[in-house]
Amino acid sequence: MTANVEREIVRVADVDLDGTKPLHRALQRIKGIGANFAVMIERVFFEETGLDPSTPLGNIPEEKIELLEDIIKNPVKHGIPAWAVNTPKDLETGEDKHYVGVDLEVKEREILRREADLGSYRGLRRMWGLKVRGQRTKSKGRKNKISPRIRKKR
């Protein structure tokens, strides 16, 4: 670990992140941000701020953290391509949005409920906890499932 880090823990997007790690590694702890998207955010952030890309997250000033949160909430506005966000052409607003954290969980539940209400094949299978994309289910996919036929002996 680096010895000259100002803050060990930095709060970004309602998640406590390790301040000793580089920005793209720390951002991957936020639900909804994967490796590729974290690298895109990092590039945009360091282009806009002019900071050294090798700076650990804990050494980034607090006013720059606010800019980082804005990039996470509005990535398309800051130059990240629309194909990289997790909700391109949102059904309600028509905008390209990227949901993270609790907002992502709420959006997933909303999509699941809408698909099940429509009675679509995909929505019903997701509601029942079955596979959706055509995989076989006779012998695979039993991990972490509690079926009425398969019971543990107590």
C-alpha positions in Angstrom: 0.0 0.0 0.0 1.1 3.6 -0.5 2.0 5.4 2.7 1.1 8.9 1.6 -2.7 8.6 1.0 -4.7 11.4 2.5 -7.9 9.4 3.0 -8.2 5.7 3.4 -12.0 5.6 2.7 -13.7 7.8 0.2 -17.5 7.9 -0.2 -18.6 8.0 -3.9 -22.2 7.3 -5.0 -23.3 6.2 -1.5 -20.5 3.5 -1.4 -17.4 3.6 0.7 -14.4 3.0 -1.6 -10.7 2.1 -0.8 -8.7 5.3 -1.1 -5.4 3.5 -1.6 -6.5 2.0 -4.9 -6.4 3.6 -8.4 -9.6 5.2 -9.5 -10.7 2.5 -12.0 -10.1 -0.3 -9.5 -12.0 1.5 -6.7 -15.0 2.3 -8.9 -15.7 -1.4 -9.6 -17.0 -1.8 -6.1 -20.1 0.2 -7.0 -22.9 -1.9 -8.3 -23.5 -1.1 -11.9 -19.9 -0.2 -12.8 -17.8 -2.9 -14.4 -14.2 -2.9 -15.5 -14.7 -1.3 -18.9 -17.1 1.4 -17.7 -14.7 2.2 -14.8 -11.9 2.8 -17.3 -14.1 5.1 -19.4 -15.1 7.1 -16.3 -11.4 7.3 -15.3 -10.3 8.6 -18.7 -13.0 11.3 -18.8 -12.3 12.3 -15.2 -8.6 12.8 -15.7 -9.1 14.6 -19.0 -11.6 17.1 -17.3 -9.5 17.6 -14.1 -6.0 17.5 -15.5 -4.8 15.4 -12.5 -2.2 12.7 -12.8 -3.8 9.3 -13.8 -1.7 7.4 -11.3 -3.2 9.4 -8.4 -4.9 7.1 -5.8 -8.6 7.8 -5.1 -7.7 9.0 -1.5 -5.5 11.9 -2.9 -8.2 13.4 -5.1 -9.6 16.6 -3.6 -13.2 16.7 -2.4 -14.5 19.1 -5.1 -13.2 16.8 -7.8 -15.1 13.9 -6.1 -18.3 15.9 -6.8 -17.3 16.0 -10.5 -16.7 12.2 -10.4 -20.2 11.6 -9.0 -21.6 13.8 -11.8 -19.7 11.8 -14.4 -21.1 8.6 -12.9 -24.7 10.0 -12.8 -24.6 11.6 -16.3 -21.9 9.8 -18.3 -23.3 10.7 -21.8 -23.2 14.4 -21.0 -19.5 14.0 -20.3 -18.6 12.2 -23.5 -19.0 8.5 -22.7 -20.7 6.8 -25.6 -24.4 5.9 -25.3 -23.8 2.2 -26.1 -21.8 1.9 -22.8 -24.6 2.9 -20.4 -26.8 0.2 -18.9 -30.1 1.8 -20.0 -29.9 3.3 -23.4 -33.2 4.9 -24.6 -35.0 4.6 -21.2 -38.7 3.6 -21.8 -40.0 6.4 -19.5 -37.8 9.3 -20.5 -36.2 8.3 -23.8 -32.8 9.4 -22.6 -29.6 7.4 -22.3 -29.2 6.7 -18.5 -26.8 4.8 -16.4 -28.1 3.5 -13.0 -25.9 2.6 -10.1 -26.3 1.3 -6.6 -29.8 1.3 -5.2 -31.3 3.0 -8.3 -30.1 0.0 -10.4 -31.8 -2.5 -8.0 -35.1 -0.5 -8.1 -34.9 -0.3 -11.9 -34.3 -4.1 -12.2 -37.3 -4.8 -10.0 -39.4 -2.4 -12.1 -38.4 -4.1 -15.3 -39.1 -7.6 -13.8 -42.5 -6.4 -12.7 -43.4 -4.9 -16.0 -42.3 -8.0 -17.9 -44.3 -10.3 -15.6 -47.4 -8.0 -15.9 -47.2 -8.2 -19.7 -47.2 -12.0 -19.4 -44.3 -12.3 -21.7 -42.4 -15.6 -21.8 -39.2 -13.9 -20.5 -41.1 -12.1 -17.7 -42.8 -15.2 -16.5 -39.7 -17.3 -16.5 -37.8 -14.6 -14.6 -40.6 -14.4 -12.1 -40.4 -18.2 -11.6 -36.6 -18.2 -11.2 -36.0 -20.3 -14.4 -33.5 -19.8 -17.2 -34.6 -17.3 -19.8 -32.3 -17.6 -22.8 -33.0 -21.1 -24.0 -30.7 -23.2 -21.8 -31.6 -26.7 -20.8 -33.0 -27.1 -17.3 -33.4 -30.8 -16.8 -30.0 -31.4 -15.4 -28.3 -28.0 -15.0 -29.0 -24.8 -13.1 -30.0 -26.3 -9.8 -27.4 -24.4 -7.8 -29.0 -22.4 -5.0 -32.5 -23.4 -5.9 -34.9 -25.0 -3.4 -37.3 -27.2 -5.3 -40.2 -28.9 -3.7 -38.9 -32.2 -5.0 -35.3 -31.8 -3.8 -35.2 -31.4 0.0 -32.3 -31.6 2.4 -32.5 -34.2 5.1 -32.6 -32.6 8.5 
